[in-house]
Amino acid sequence: MNNKITARLGKLKEVVDKPYPYVDSGWKSAVVVGFCIFLFLYIFQPLGLNQFPGNKFIYTLGFGFITVVCLLFDYWLLNFFLKQVKILWTVWCEIIWDIFFLSTIALGNGIYNSAAGFFFFKQDNLQPLQLLNAFLVTFPVGILFVIVFALIKNARLKAQQKEETVDCNSAEMNDTDFISISSANKKDPDVVLSVGNILYIESMGNLLKIHYLSGGTNVATRVIRNTLKNLAALEHPDLYRCHRSFVLNLHKINQVSGNSNGYMVKLIHVEGEIPVSRKYAADFIRLHNPD
């Protein structure tokens, strides 16, 4: 019995530790979620919302507005955190993030609901019961929308990856223009991309995070289980390993700063800088400035 439980826990850990595509959400996403929350509450009026004595349209619209404000704060906080701390976004990270933003939305809507109770039901402001009711409304509705949006995001990502994947057996495929990056996990499909679209490849332990252009100027990422040591794509002349954790596309360089002890490279369409360690500095400058 213990062995079965251990095996199941091991499988569960393997699932939650898998890389998960992080999508940098903006104000449009917050507005869409807030509008959906408002629409759902206004139409179905669950958990006693139909007993509200005032204007139900304005009342439920307030929940949507508070949701938008909370999400904008959450997105800002998350992006700020990810800029300070370099982590790999996994299924577990996504779960924690979903719980966090549902909690902040529940807290914000709880305060709003308490204020409404104070003005319309003459109750003491910020009553624990009012906060509890807001949590009871927010979490079931929130979990529903989290599942829906997760399924939509997953379907969109699969469609995007399908469009970007090139058939390796196609007669039109030119081996000098496309590379296939295989995963150490044989169950995962190979990532086949145009070299001209690859910006850089980042090593994160036993995982590789590939940053590339999708749809012209949009930067997308794919994560596979492999290491730079095993990466056959390094044989392509446009891709250069400049650091133990980075491979960059020499044709995507926008600016170089530093000296022979190490350089920092700015790539087009990339906000941050890619380091060039001292070990690779001389060879990098020779390739970057062949003249």
C-alpha positions, 0 to 999 in steps of 0.5 A: 500500500505504501509503495502504491501511495509513493508511486502515485505521489511520485507521478503527481510530483512529476506532473506538477513539476512539468514546465507550463507556458507562462503567458504575460497577461495584460489589462485586456485579459483583466477586463475580459475576466472582470466582464465575465464575472459581472455577466455571470453574477448578473445573469445567475445571481447565485448565493442570495445576490437576487435578494439585494434591494438596490440596483442589481446591475450596478451591484454586480458591475461593482464585483466585475470592476473590483476583479479588474483592479485586483487582477491588474495589481496581481499582474503587476506584482507577478511581473515585478517578482519574475523580473527579480527572481529567475524561476522556471514556470511550472504547473505547480507555479500556475496552481499557486498563482491561480490560488493567489489571484483568486484570494486577492479577488475574494478579499477585494470583493469581500470588502466591496460586499461588506461596504454594500451590506453596510449601506443597503442592509445597515450592517456593520462594515467589514463583518466576517460573515460578509467576507465569508459570503464573498469568498463563497461567491468568488471561489466557485465562480473563480475556479470555473473561469480558471478551468475555462481559461486554462482550457482555452489557453491550452487549446490556443497554445497547441494550435500555435505550436501546430502552426509553428511546427514544420514537417521534417519530412517535407521536401520543401524543408531546407536543412540550413533554415530549420533545426529540430531540437529534440527532448530527452523525454521521448514522449514529447515531440521535437521542436522544429523552428526556423533558425531565423526566428530563434532569439536565444536558448536558455538552460535551466537545469535539465530544461531548455527554454527556447525564446523565438519569434512567433507571428513576426515580432511576438516573442514566444517560448517553448520548454523541453527537457534537455541540456545544452551539452546534448543540443545538436542545434549548436552545430548551426553557424548562426547559433553561438554558445556564449555562456554556460547557460545561454545560446544566442542567435548571432543575427539577432544582436542589436547592441554589445557592451562590455570588454574582454572580461565579459560582454552583455548582449542586447537582442532585438525584441528582447528586453533583458540582456544576454551575458557573454562569459570571459571564456567565450568573449574573444571568440564571440567578438571575432564572430560578431565582428569578422572584419 
